[in-house]
């Protein structure tokens, strides 16, 4: 019986995160927010509007720090952060974890390369990334243009592909909007 319930929960979680059901649609205005974030173990206030003034933002939601898939994804984004920066993009990971846990995660798994931020239930709801049964976000990556519009959304619980897909969108955006 427990296996059947666990399988049902897993199926619900995965079906809610399929690429065909991306949370905010392309063209939607990304909800602005301010929250606590951590970079290299140091907390700071992160405001989406401020980051967008510098260029596009790769905003990726993940279920929980220090879990296997989230660790893999953090390593992948850490390796790609310099390339994103070269294109003028900011990378920020977001989860429902508290700032103390994110301070540790930003050092060990994000390798001091990009910030991770703490999301409350309201932020997770606004971005429509809540797992259906658990009080956590799913794995959804967005690319948000400096005008605040979502130009890419990809939801999949498998961490593979999130970096490559967001990088391709940022490169295409940069090609269409050459740096001044």
Secondary structure, 3 states (H helix, E strand, C coil): CHHHHHHHHHHHHHHHCCHHHCCCCCCCECCCCEEEEEECCEEEEEEHHHHHCCCCEEEEECCCCCCHHHHHHHHHHHHHHHHHHHCCCEEEEEECCCHHHHHHHHHHCCCCCCEEEECCHHHHHHCCCECCCCCCECCEEEEECCCCEEEEEEECCCCCCHHHHHHHHHHHHHHHCCCC
